[in-house]
Amino acid sequence: MYRKLRLMYSFNSDDNGEIHGAKLFRCEKPIHHVLGGGRVADVLLWRNRNVLVVLLIAMTVIWFLFKVAEYNFVILLCHILISTLLVIFIWHTATEIF
């Protein structure tokens, strides 16, 4: 089992035994570079955990609204627009008062 995994997934190491980066299927490029090397790669590889947690919570809420609660997208969009109008109205009124 370990031998099969070693063939598919290997690490770069120097003479001191330090591991520099993981390589998938013995490719020349590390996985982070294959995924683009930016913020998306950081999130997919769990390097930026704060963004990952927020993303997972947001996706769970969206899944719950649309699948479990059977909420409609048009109704959600209307509620967001009405709430935005209310906030803009309150903001405008408050600036005139103060």
SVG drawing of the C-alpha trace seen along z (x, -y; Angstrom):
<svg xmlns="http://www.w3.org/2000/svg" viewBox="-40 -67 63 69">
<polyline fill="none" stroke="black" stroke-width="0.4" points="0.0,0.0 2.8,-2.4 4.6,-1.6 1.6,-2.5 1.2,-5.8 4.8,-6.6 4.6,-6.1 1.6,-8.5 2.6,-11.1 6.2,-12.1 8.0,-14.8 10.9,-17.0 13.7,-16.8 17.2,-18.0 20.3,-16.4 19.3,-17.5 16.1,-15.6 13.9,-18.7 10.7,-18.5 10.2,-21.4 6.9,-20.7 4.5,-17.9 4.4,-16.7 1.5,-14.9 2.1,-11.9 5.9,-12.7 5.3,-15.9 7.9,-18.6 5.6,-21.3 4.2,-21.3 0.5,-21.0 0.2,-24.6 1.7,-25.7 -0.6,-23.4 -3.7,-24.9 -2.6,-28.4 -0.4,-29.4 -2.7,-32.1 -5.5,-32.6 -7.6,-29.8 -4.8,-27.3 -4.3,-28.5 -8.0,-27.9 -8.1,-24.5 -5.0,-23.3 -6.4,-24.6 -3.6,-27.2 -5.9,-30.1 -8.2,-28.6 -10.2,-31.8 -11.4,-32.2 -12.1,-28.4 -14.2,-28.5 -16.3,-31.5 -16.7,-29.8 -17.8,-26.5 -20.3,-28.3 -21.7,-30.3 -22.1,-27.2 -23.8,-25.4 -26.3,-28.2 -27.0,-28.4 -27.5,-24.6 -29.8,-24.7 -31.9,-27.6 -32.4,-26.1 -32.5,-22.3 -33.8,-21.9 -36.0,-24.9 -37.0,-24.9 -36.5,-28.7 -36.8,-30.2 -34.0,-32.2 -36.3,-34.9 -37.8,-35.4 -34.3,-35.6 -33.3,-38.2 -36.4,-40.3 -35.8,-40.2 -32.2,-41.3 -33.3,-44.2 -36.0,-45.3 -33.5,-45.2 -31.0,-47.2 -33.6,-49.8 -34.5,-50.0 -30.8,-50.5 -30.3,-53.2 -33.4,-55.0 -32.5,-54.9 -28.9,-56.0 -30.2,-58.9 -32.7,-60.0 -30.1,-59.7 -27.6,-61.9 -30.3,-64.6 -31.2,-64.6 -27.6,-64.8"/>
</svg>
